[in-house]
């Protein structure tokens, strides 16, 4: 699977549909991914309709690829189906809790990554929308998700109409720990983040945001404590609503 080495996030797509048989084949093949207890604790909502994509767009801050992509996939942590199965088989389910959500979310994200790899191997382009967990209530209402179903990932999918440059990655030494977790010393932090901080586009981010370091762009502008805490409170509220808490 050599495409993983050159994968790019695609935000612009050709005006060309995705054949339903191809999409279904990729979704079916992705179901071979790892899953807890062989329960497949996920569901996928496929959105092709223009009006439905327009309704979903505000939940993703109206990013243009949501309406421009021929297909939008919303991947959900789903214990509804398993619970209904149990209830219909004289079994007493106990999956309305945090652990069950974590298990279902893990299943859903494993499925998502497997689908991404397969789709990119088939020549499709994708954009993973992290906004899914920011405004889940809007997605739940738009897609009519029942209790014990929670959106955890969204993909815009289509035939690429751009070839953006590869984004940087930290060196493998920054990620892998032998035998036990090794603390990051200031010297190692300097070593591992030097290339990222020296990239021209990242220096530009620092300049236009009037910050001293790239890290400050993330803490003060992109992913602030205030936003993280507010979104966390909303996430807890929605998990309670969906009966995972």
NUBA-35324 format. One record per residue (C-alpha): residue number from 1; residue in one letter; z negated, y negated, x. Coordinates in nm, 3 decimals. Each point is the difference from the previous one (the first is absolute). Layout:
BEGIN
NUM; A; Z; Y; X;
...
// end
This chain:
BEGIN
1; X; 0.000; 0.000; 0.000;
2; X; 0.124; -0.256; 0.251;
3; X; 0.024; -0.279; -0.259;
4; X; -0.376; -0.053; 0.022;
5; X; 0.052; -0.152; 0.344;
6; X; 0.233; -0.267; -0.133;
7; X; -0.136; -0.053; -0.352;
8; X; 0.008; -0.351; -0.138;
9; X; -0.143; -0.165; -0.307;
10; X; 0.296; -0.085; -0.224;
11; X; -0.032; -0.290; -0.242;
12; X; 0.369; -0.059; -0.083;
13; X; 0.210; 0.264; -0.174;
14; X; 0.364; 0.055; -0.083;
15; X; 0.111; -0.040; -0.360;
16; X; 0.028; 0.376; -0.028;
17; X; -0.203; 0.239; -0.211;
18; X; -0.179; 0.309; 0.124;
19; X; 0.136; 0.316; -0.156;
20; X; -0.264; 0.157; -0.223;
21; X; 0.058; 0.346; 0.144;
22; X; -0.059; -0.130; 0.354;
23; X; -0.319; -0.179; -0.098;
24; X; -0.133; 0.301; -0.191;
25; X; 0.082; 0.228; 0.292;
26; X; -0.193; -0.224; 0.241;
27; X; -0.296; -0.020; -0.237;
28; X; 0.000; 0.378; -0.046;
29; X; 0.017; 0.062; 0.375;
30; X; -0.284; -0.247; 0.060;
31; X; -0.218; 0.217; -0.225;
32; X; -0.012; 0.253; 0.285;
33; X; -0.236; -0.234; 0.184;
34; X; -0.368; 0.083; 0.054;
35; X; -0.223; -0.017; -0.308;
36; X; -0.367; 0.066; -0.071;
37; X; -0.056; 0.337; -0.166;
38; X; 0.373; 0.018; -0.076;
39; X; -0.068; -0.229; -0.297;
40; X; 0.258; -0.274; 0.079;
41; X; -0.230; -0.281; -0.105;
42; X; 0.275; -0.261; -0.036;
43; X; 0.262; -0.124; -0.241;
44; X; 0.304; -0.221; 0.060;
45; X; 0.132; -0.259; -0.243;
46; X; 0.369; -0.070; 0.061;
47; X; 0.113; -0.347; -0.102;
48; X; 0.373; -0.072; -0.025;
49; X; 0.014; -0.229; -0.304;
50; X; 0.053; -0.365; 0.093;
51; X; -0.249; -0.132; -0.256;
52; X; -0.267; 0.245; 0.112;
53; X; 0.048; -0.107; 0.362;
54; X; -0.037; -0.361; -0.110;
55; X; -0.327; 0.090; -0.171;
56; X; -0.126; 0.174; 0.314;
57; X; 0.099; -0.281; 0.235;
58; X; -0.300; -0.232; -0.062;
59; X; -0.238; 0.280; 0.105;
60; X; 0.179; -0.006; 0.335;
61; X; -0.006; -0.380; 0.034;
62; X; 0.362; -0.016; -0.118;
63; X; 0.138; 0.131; 0.326;
64; X; 0.379; -0.002; -0.057;
65; X; 0.061; 0.363; 0.101;
66; X; -0.194; 0.119; -0.305;
67; X; 0.274; -0.121; -0.234;
68; X; 0.288; 0.034; 0.246;
69; X; -0.054; 0.366; 0.097;
70; X; 0.174; 0.254; -0.224;
71; X; -0.318; 0.211; -0.020;
72; X; -0.370; -0.078; 0.013;
73; X; -0.243; 0.290; 0.038;
74; X; -0.366; -0.039; -0.091;
75; X; -0.203; 0.288; 0.142;
76; X; -0.331; 0.061; -0.174;
77; X; -0.317; 0.191; 0.077;
78; X; -0.010; 0.224; -0.307;
79; X; -0.287; 0.216; -0.119;
80; X; 0.106; -0.043; -0.365;
81; X; 0.245; 0.290; 0.006;
82; X; -0.244; 0.237; 0.172;
83; X; -0.279; -0.103; -0.238;
84; X; 0.224; 0.061; -0.303;
85; X; 0.093; 0.340; 0.142;
86; X; -0.366; 0.091; 0.038;
87; X; -0.084; -0.122; -0.350;
88; X; 0.277; 0.217; -0.139;
89; X; -0.114; 0.308; 0.194;
90; X; -0.368; 0.021; -0.101;
91; X; -0.106; -0.162; 0.331;
92; X; -0.240; -0.294; 0.038;
93; X; 0.154; -0.262; 0.236;
94; X; -0.224; -0.223; 0.209;
95; X; 0.251; -0.237; 0.157;
96; X; -0.112; -0.339; -0.132;
97; X; -0.158; -0.106; 0.330;
98; X; 0.071; -0.171; 0.331;
99; X; 0.059; 0.318; 0.201;
100; X; 0.265; 0.110; -0.246;
101; X; 0.175; -0.336; 0.033;
102; X; -0.003; 0.029; 0.380;
103; X; 0.143; 0.351; -0.020;
104; X; 0.271; -0.109; -0.243;
105; X; 0.079; -0.314; 0.201;
106; X; 0.033; 0.209; 0.317;
107; X; 0.236; 0.238; -0.178;
108; X; 0.206; -0.291; -0.133;
109; X; 0.031; -0.167; 0.339;
110; X; 0.095; 0.327; 0.172;
111; X; 0.272; 0.042; -0.262;
112; X; 0.111; -0.359; 0.052;
113; X; 0.042; 0.038; 0.376;
114; X; 0.187; 0.329; -0.035;
115; X; 0.236; -0.158; -0.252;
116; X; 0.058; -0.295; 0.233;
117; X; 0.098; 0.229; 0.287;
118; X; 0.236; 0.203; -0.218;
119; X; 0.158; -0.307; -0.161;
120; X; 0.061; -0.172; 0.333;
121; X; 0.155; 0.319; 0.137;
122; X; 0.238; -0.016; -0.298;
123; X; 0.104; -0.353; 0.099;
124; X; -0.207; -0.191; -0.255;
125; X; -0.207; -0.304; 0.086;
126; X; -0.355; -0.066; -0.120;
127; X; -0.268; -0.261; -0.015;
128; X; -0.363; 0.106; -0.043;
129; X; -0.183; -0.256; -0.215;
130; X; -0.363; -0.036; 0.099;
131; X; -0.045; -0.233; -0.297;
132; X; -0.047; 0.303; -0.228;
133; X; -0.375; 0.010; 0.066;
134; X; -0.035; -0.378; -0.035;
135; X; 0.089; -0.027; -0.369;
136; X; -0.023; 0.353; -0.143;
137; X; -0.091; -0.118; -0.351;
138; X; 0.341; -0.158; -0.055;
139; X; 0.170; 0.319; 0.115;
140; X; -0.222; 0.215; -0.221;
141; X; 0.084; -0.211; -0.304;
142; X; 0.372; -0.018; 0.074;
143; X; 0.039; 0.373; 0.066;
144; X; -0.251; 0.101; -0.269;
145; X; -0.209; 0.207; 0.240;
146; X; -0.282; 0.192; -0.172;
147; X; -0.356; 0.058; 0.122;
148; X; -0.029; 0.199; 0.325;
149; X; 0.334; -0.139; 0.120;
150; X; -0.001; -0.275; 0.263;
151; X; 0.300; -0.158; 0.179;
152; X; -0.038; 0.027; 0.377;
153; X; 0.348; -0.059; 0.145;
154; X; 0.332; -0.157; -0.095;
155; X; 0.338; 0.048; 0.165;
156; X; 0.318; -0.198; -0.053;
157; X; 0.291; 0.231; 0.072;
158; X; 0.371; -0.057; 0.050;
159; X; 0.296; 0.008; 0.234;
160; X; -0.070; -0.244; 0.287;
161; X; 0.181; -0.333; 0.013;
162; X; -0.169; -0.110; 0.323;
163; X; -0.108; 0.137; 0.337;
164; X; -0.307; -0.197; 0.105;
165; X; -0.145; 0.042; 0.349;
166; X; -0.257; 0.267; 0.065;
167; X; -0.357; -0.123; -0.033;
168; X; -0.243; 0.043; 0.286;
169; X; -0.262; 0.275; 0.024;
170; X; -0.314; 0.033; 0.209;
171; X; 0.023; 0.241; 0.295;
172; X; -0.106; 0.357; -0.072;
173; X; -0.301; -0.047; 0.229;
174; X; -0.139; -0.249; -0.251;
175; X; 0.007; 0.259; -0.279;
176; X; -0.091; 0.336; 0.154;
177; X; -0.354; 0.092; 0.109;
178; X; -0.062; 0.317; 0.203;
179; X; -0.283; 0.216; -0.135;
180; X; -0.217; -0.292; -0.116;
181; X; 0.057; -0.357; -0.110;
182; X; 0.011; -0.234; 0.299;
183; X; -0.122; -0.359; -0.054;
184; X; 0.254; -0.277; 0.058;
185; X; -0.111; -0.216; 0.290;
186; X; 0.124; -0.360; 0.029;
187; X; 0.222; 0.114; 0.287;
188; X; 0.158; 0.273; -0.213;
189; X; 0.050; -0.240; -0.291;
190; X; 0.182; -0.236; 0.237;
191; X; 0.215; 0.287; 0.123;
192; X; 0.085; 0.146; -0.341;
193; X; 0.074; -0.329; -0.180;
194; X; 0.173; -0.186; 0.283;
195; X; 0.357; 0.090; -0.104;
196; X; -0.062; -0.079; -0.367;
197; X; -0.154; -0.336; 0.082;
198; X; 0.283; -0.091; 0.236;
199; X; 0.280; 0.057; -0.251;
200; X; 0.183; -0.324; -0.075;
201; X; -0.029; 0.043; -0.376;
202; X; -0.374; 0.056; 0.024;
203; X; -0.045; -0.305; 0.220;
204; X; 0.191; -0.188; -0.268;
205; X; -0.241; 0.129; -0.268;
206; X; -0.290; -0.137; 0.202;
207; X; 0.172; -0.336; 0.041;
208; X; 0.108; -0.055; -0.361;
209; X; -0.343; 0.104; -0.130;
210; X; -0.167; -0.233; 0.251;
211; X; -0.222; 0.274; 0.140;
212; X; -0.120; 0.085; 0.348;
213; X; 0.067; 0.376; -0.007;
214; X; 0.210; 0.250; -0.195;
215; X; -0.317; 0.169; -0.123;
216; X; -0.101; -0.325; -0.170;
217; X; 0.326; 0.004; -0.196;
218; X; -0.112; 0.330; -0.151;
219; X; -0.365; -0.092; -0.061;
220; X; 0.051; -0.358; -0.115;
221; X; 0.339; 0.009; -0.173;
222; X; 0.140; 0.341; -0.087;
223; X; -0.297; 0.227; -0.079;
224; X; -0.301; -0.222; -0.050;
225; X; -0.355; 0.108; -0.076;
226; X; 0.009; -0.198; -0.324;
227; X; 0.315; 0.175; -0.122;
228; X; -0.115; 0.342; 0.115;
229; X; -0.330; -0.032; -0.182;
230; X; 0.162; -0.129; -0.320;
231; X; 0.263; 0.274; 0.001;
232; X; -0.269; 0.259; 0.073;
233; X; -0.197; -0.113; -0.305;
234; X; 0.314; 0.026; -0.210;
235; X; 0.075; 0.347; 0.139;
236; X; -0.348; 0.121; -0.096;
237; X; 0.044; -0.147; -0.348;
238; X; 0.332; 0.179; -0.050;
239; X; -0.131; 0.330; 0.140;
240; X; -0.280; -0.019; -0.257;
241; X; 0.252; -0.075; -0.273;
242; X; 0.208; 0.302; 0.105;
243; X; -0.319; 0.212; 0.001;
244; X; -0.005; 0.076; 0.373;
245; X; -0.336; -0.179; 0.032;
// end
